[in-house]
């Protein structure tokens, strides 16, 4: 809740992998201790309690993270996602469980919608080109896509072309809150040289999210009709 905002008992039970009664008991105790607050919507016929971490709960969590030597995320306890974020979460989990062999794109948003999605979450500096959710073998991954910009009309040497603009592709992650609500970041480089430069940059200055890099040519060679479970060429590269 400190990282992602409000949740109902069912959400906590699903995420934590515990019975709903167990989640209800723990949330009731946290509420009695003043560590979480709760409220009901007058328009909700189910009358479900929505729980949110309190200032006292945030302070306690902050002290616990510091004392255990773990990093404290920025804006801890101050994240307020929109209703659409909550409404997608459980259907996504349910689709994955009902059809564990499913393989494909569950959701996709192009650049404009992705920008709106990031702004709503206080992550506008990321400037991603797309957002998606991939389902495969009972698992789901939310991801952001960044496309390597092409310096159209620029007069430069081959050496300059191999590095021009790369510092801006992932710059947003270095100057914003590293807690981004996706599981991976995908970067499509123009060619193998720029891919190598991107990976070298990530080695010298890594950040928390997993980043995978590929090239335009590699993506173009793949078969879009390949089925789940089929042996497919490796497209993405990560550090190490």
C-alpha positions in Angstrom: 0.0 0.0 0.0 2.9 2.3 0.7 4.2 1.8 -2.8 1.0 1.6 -4.8 -1.8 3.3 -3.0 -5.2 1.9 -1.8 -6.2 -1.7 -1.8 -9.2 -3.8 -0.6 -9.0 -7.0 1.4 -9.3 -9.2 -1.7 -6.3 -7.5 -3.4 -4.1 -8.0 -0.3 -5.2 -11.7 -0.1 -4.4 -12.3 -3.8 -1.0 -10.5 -3.8 0.1 -12.0 -0.5 -1.2 -15.5 -1.3 -3.2 -15.9 1.9 -6.9 -16.6 2.7 -9.2 -13.6 2.6 -9.9 -14.0 6.4 -6.2 -13.8 7.1 -5.9 -10.6 5.1 -9.0 -9.2 6.9 -7.6 -10.1 10.3 -4.2 -8.4 9.6 -5.8 -5.3 8.0 -8.1 -5.0 11.0 -5.1 -5.1 13.4 -3.2 -2.6 11.3 -6.2 -0.3 11.3 -6.6 -0.6 15.1 -2.9 0.2 15.5 -3.4 3.4 13.4 -1.0 2.2 10.7 -3.6 2.1 8.0 -6.8 4.1 7.4 -9.9 2.9 5.7 -12.9 4.3 3.9 -15.9 3.1 2.0 -17.4 4.6 -1.2 -21.0 5.6 -1.0 -21.5 4.4 -4.5 -20.0 0.9 -3.9 -22.9 -1.6 -3.4 -20.4 -4.2 -2.1 -19.5 -1.7 0.7 -15.8 -2.8 0.6 -13.3 -1.1 2.8 -10.4 0.6 0.9 -7.2 0.6 3.0 -4.4 3.2 2.7 -1.3 3.5 4.8 -1.3 6.4 7.3 1.4 8.9 8.2 2.3 6.9 11.3 2.5 3.7 9.2 4.7 5.4 6.7 7.0 6.7 9.4 7.3 3.2 11.0 7.9 1.6 7.6 10.5 4.2 6.8 12.4 3.6 10.1 12.3 -0.2 9.6 13.8 0.1 6.1 16.5 2.4 7.4 17.4 0.2 10.4 17.6 -2.9 8.1 19.8 -1.2 5.6 17.3 -1.3 2.8 16.7 1.7 0.5 13.7 4.0 1.2 11.8 4.7 -2.1 10.9 8.3 -2.8 7.3 9.3 -2.2 6.8 6.3 0.1 3.3 6.4 1.4 2.3 9.2 -1.0 1.2 7.3 -4.1 -2.3 7.8 -5.4 -3.0 5.8 -8.6 -6.2 6.3 -10.6 -9.1 3.9 -10.4 -8.2 2.3 -13.7 -4.9 1.0 -12.2 -6.8 -0.9 -9.5 -9.5 -2.2 -11.9 -6.9 -3.8 -14.2 -4.9 -5.6 -11.5 -7.2 -8.5 -10.5 -8.6 -9.2 -14.0 -5.0 -9.5 -15.2 -4.2 -12.0 -12.4 -7.5 -13.9 -13.1 -6.8 -14.1 -16.9 -3.4 -15.5 -16.2 -4.7 -18.2 -13.8 -7.7 -19.3 -15.9 -5.5 -19.8 -19.0 -2.0 -20.5 -17.8 -0.8 -21.5 -21.3 -1.8 -18.2 -22.8 0.8 -16.3 -24.6 0.3 -12.8 -25.9 -0.2 -9.1 -25.4 -2.9 -8.5 -22.7 -2.8 -4.7 -23.0 -1.0 -2.1 -25.1 -0.9 1.7 -25.1 0.8 3.8 -27.7 2.9 6.9 -27.1 0.2 9.4 -26.3 -1.7 7.2 -23.9 1.5 6.1 -22.3 2.5 9.7 -21.6 -0.9 10.3 -19.9 -0.4 7.0 -17.9 3.1 8.1 -16.7 1.9 11.7 -15.9 -0.9 10.3 -13.7 1.8 8.5 -11.7 4.2 11.4 -11.4 6.6 9.8 -13.9 6.4 12.2 -16.8 10.3 12.4 -17.2 10.4 8.8 -18.4 8.9 9.7 -21.8 8.4 6.1 -22.9 7.1 5.3 -26.4 4.7 2.6 -25.2 3.3 0.6 -22.3 2.1 -3.0 -22.4 1.2 -6.1 -20.4 2.5 -9.5 -21.6 0.9 -12.8 -20.5 2.8 -16.1 -20.8 2.7 -19.4 -19.0 0.6 -18.1 -16.1 2.7 -15.1 -15.5 2.3 -11.4 -16.4 4.8 -8.6 -17.0 4.1 -4.9 -17.3 6.7 -3.2 -19.4 7.6 0.2 -20.9 9.2 0.5 -24.4 11.7 3.1 -25.5 12.7 3.5 -29.2 16.2 4.7 -30.0 15.7 8.1 -31.7 17.0 8.6 -35.2 19.0 11.9 -35.6 17.3 13.0 -38.8 19.0 15.7 -40.7 22.1 15.7 -38.4 25.5 16.0 -40.0 27.9 14.0 -37.9 30.7 11.4 -38.1 30.1 7.6 -37.7 31.5 7.8 -34.2 29.1 10.5 -33.3 26.1 8.6 -34.8 26.9 5.6 -32.7 26.4 7.5 -29.4 24.3 10.5 -30.3 21.1 10.8 -28.2 21.8 7.5 -26.2 22.2 9.5 -23.0 18.6 10.7 -23.3 17.0 7.3 -23.9 17.0 6.3 -20.3 17.8 9.6 -18.6 14.4 9.9 -17.0 15.1 6.9 -14.8 18.2 8.5 -13.4 16.3 11.7 -12.3 13.0 10.4 -11.0 11.7 8.0 -8.4 13.1 4.5 -9.2 9.9 2.8 -8.1 8.2 2.5 -11.4 5.1 0.2 -11.6 6.4 -2.1 -14.3 8.5 -5.3 -14.3 10.8 -4.5 -17.2 12.0 -1.8 -19.5 12.6 -2.6 -23.2 14.8 -0.5 -25.4 14.9 -0.9 -29.2 18.3 0.3 -30.6 18.8 1.2 -34.2 21.8 -1.1 -34.7 24.2 -3.5 -32.9 26.8 -0.7 -32.2 24.2 1.4 -30.4 22.9 -1.6 -28.6 26.4 -2.3 -27.3 26.8 1.3 -26.2 23.5 1.2 -24.3 24.6 -2.0 -22.5 27.9 -0.5 -21.6 26.2 2.6 -20.2 23.9 0.4 -18.1 27.0 -1.5 -16.7 28.7 1.7 -15.7 25.5 3.3 -14.3 22.9 0.7 -13.5 19.4 1.2 -12.0 16.9 -1.0 -10.2 14.6 -2.0 -13.0 15.6 -4.8 -15.4 16.4 -3.4 -18.8 16.5 -5.5 -22.0 17.9 -4.2 -25.3 17.5 -5.3 -28.8 17.9 -3.9 -32.4 15.4 -3.1 -35.1 16.8 -5.8 -37.4 16.5 -8.5 -34.8 12.8 -7.6 -34.2 12.1 -7.6 -37.9 13.4 -11.1 -38.4 11.0 -12.7 -35.9 7.9 -14.7 -36.7 4.8 -13.0 -35.3 2.8 -16.2 -35.5 5.1 -18.4 -33.4 3.2 -20.2 -30.7 3.9 -20.4 -27.0 6.4 -23.1 -26.2 8.1 -23.1 -29.6 11.8 -22.5 -29.7 12.3 -18.9 -30.7 15.6 -17.0 -31.3 16.8 -14.9 -28.4 15.9 -11.3 -29.2 16.6 -9.4 -26.0 19.9 -8.9 -24.2 20.3 -7.8 -20.6 23.4 -6.9 -18.5 25.5 -10.0 -18.0 
